[in-house]
Amino acid sequence: MINITTRSLIKAAKIYSMVFSPFYAPFWAFVWLFLFSHLRLSPWSYKLYVLITVLMFTIVIPRITINIFRRINKWTHWQLSHREHRSTPYFITIVSYIACVMIFMNQNQAQFMRGILIATLVSGLTCAVLNIWWKISTHMAGMGGLLGAIIAFGYLFYFNPLPMMCVLLFMSGLMGTSRMALRQHSLSQVIIGFFIGLVYALIFILIGW
């Protein structure tokens, strides 16, 4: 019974980590903007264009490229998660984010929209540098970034972010528990990763408003 329960918990932790991958954090932030802020009044063509652009440069392109890199090196997903193998995936993701930020800047998109991408980019750069010595949790950086984005949006658009904050804090707790259950990170790596995402989201989404 204990072994079955343990295997079930490990499987649940893997699924949760995959569903709420840090790749998806910026996309979910934009979905929230288009559903609950004044941007919901924007034309559907504009919303679809932004979402597809973000989807391509923050999820599709990095994941396909990283998967090709993994297959070339004949690594499993588990081997790719090792600290010494994470530099190239970080580099691929960062380059893709830079391309997306440049597109948004060239189109003069709103500062807070560019801020979502810049916050994620700087968070990724910080995690990449720390990864040289320490395997920081990018999953928790993504969760912290989402929480920071909700807090920043509450300030910018004058709504009460507390209910969504409670949901995200609960989800963040589940994520941190999942990453430790999978033995991917220690408690300190989980906590610091979360605060890296949180602080950068607050800073870069609010700057220039």
N, C-alpha and C positions, 0 to 999 in steps of 0.2 A: 504493500500500500504506500509506504514512504517513497519507494523508488518511482512508482507511478505518479504520485503527487509531485515529486521533484521534477520528473521529466515534463509533466504538464506545465509546471511553472516556468521551466526553461523555455519551452516551446512558446508559451504566451509572451515571455519577455522578448524573444526573437521577433515574433510577429509585431509586437508593439513598437519595437525599435525600428522595424522596417516601415511600418505604416506612418510613423511620425519621424521619418528621417530628416536630418537637418537640411537636406536638399529642398524639402518642401516648405520650409518656414517662410521665405519671402513670398512664395505663391499664395499661401494661406493669408498672409498679411494683406495682399492686394485684393483677394477675394473678399475679405472682411471690409475693406474700404469701399468696394463697389456694392456691397450689400447694405451697409449700415451708416455710411457717411453721406455727405451731400453729393458725393460722386455717383451715387446710385441714380441720379438724374441725368447723368451723361448718356450720350447716344450708345446704343448697343454695339455699334461698329467700333467705337473708340474703346469701350471696355474689352471687347474681344481682342482687339489689336494688342492692347497692353498685356492682357493675361496670356495670350499666345506668345508674345515676345518674352515675357518673364518665364513662362513654362519652358520655352526652348533653351534659353541661355542659363537658367539656374537648375534645370532638372534634366531635360532630354540630352542636350549636348554633353554636359559633364558626365552623366551616367553612362552614355554609350561609349564615350572616349575612354573612361576609366575601365569599363568592362573589356574593351579591346586590349587595353594595356595589361589587364589582369590575365587575359587569355594568352597573350603573347608570352608572358612570363610564366604561364602555367601555374598560377597561384589560385588557391581556393579563396572564397570570401573571407574565411578565417585568417588565412595568411596575409591577405591584403590589409587586415585590421592591425597587424603588428606595427609597432611604432617605427621601426626602421623601413617599412614599406609604404608609409603614409605620405612621404614628401611629394612624390609625383602626383597622386590624386589631389593633394592640396593645390599644387601648381596648376593642374588642369582646371580645377574649379575656379581658382582665382582669376586666371586668364579669361575664362568665360564670363565671369561677373564683371570684369573690367570692360569687356566688349559691350555688355548690356548697359552698364553705367554710361559709357560713351554715347550709345544710341539715345538714351534718355536725355543726356545733356545736349546733344545735337538738336533734339526736338523740343528743347526747353520745357520738359515736363516739370510739374510742380516739385519744389524743393523737398517736401516731405516724402514724395514718391521716390525721388532719387535717393533720399536719406535711407529708405528701407534697404536698398541695394548696397549703398556705401557702408552702412552699419554691418551688414552681413559680410561684405568684402573685408573690412578692417578686422572683424571678428575672426574670419578665416585666416587672414595674415598673422594675427596674433597667435592663433592656435598652431599655425604652421611653424612659427618661430619657437614656440614653447615645446612643440613636438620633438625638437632636436634633443631636448633633455628629458622631457616629461610628456606622457601621453594624455593630453587634455581631452575632455569629453566634448566633441563637437555636437553631439546630440543634445546635451544640456545647454550648450551655447545657443542652439537653435530655439530651444524652449524659452530660455531667458530673453532672447531677441523678440520672440512673439509677445511675451509679457511686457517688455519695454515698449514695444510698438503700441499695444493696447493702452498703456498708461499715457504715452505721448499723444495718441489720437484723442483720448479723453480730454486732455488739456487743449488740444488744437480745435476740437469740434464741440466742446462744451457738453459732454455727456458723462454720466456716472460709469466709470469703468469697473467698479467693484465686483459686480456679478461675474463678468468675464475674467477678471483677475483671479477670483476664487477657483473658477474652472481650470484656468491655466496653471495655477499653483498646484492643484490636485494632479493634473496631467504631468507636470514637471516632477512631482514626487514619484509618480509611477515610472517615469522615464529614468530617473536617477536610480531607483530600486532595480529596474530592469538591467541597466548597464552594469551595476554591481553584481547582480545575480548571474549575469553572463561572464563575470570576471574580466570585463573589458576595462574597468576603471575602479579606482579607489574612491572613498567618500570625498576626499579633498579634491580630486580631479573633477568629480561631478559638481561639487559646489562652486569651484572656481570657474569651470566652464559656464555654468549658469549665470554667474555674475558678469562674466566677460560679455556675453550676449545681451544681458539686461542693460548694462551701462552704455555700451556702444549704441544700442537702439535708442535710448533716451537722448543721447548726445546728438547723434547725426540726424534723427528725424526732426528734432526741435531746432537745430541750427538753421539760421537764415529765414525762419518764418516771419 
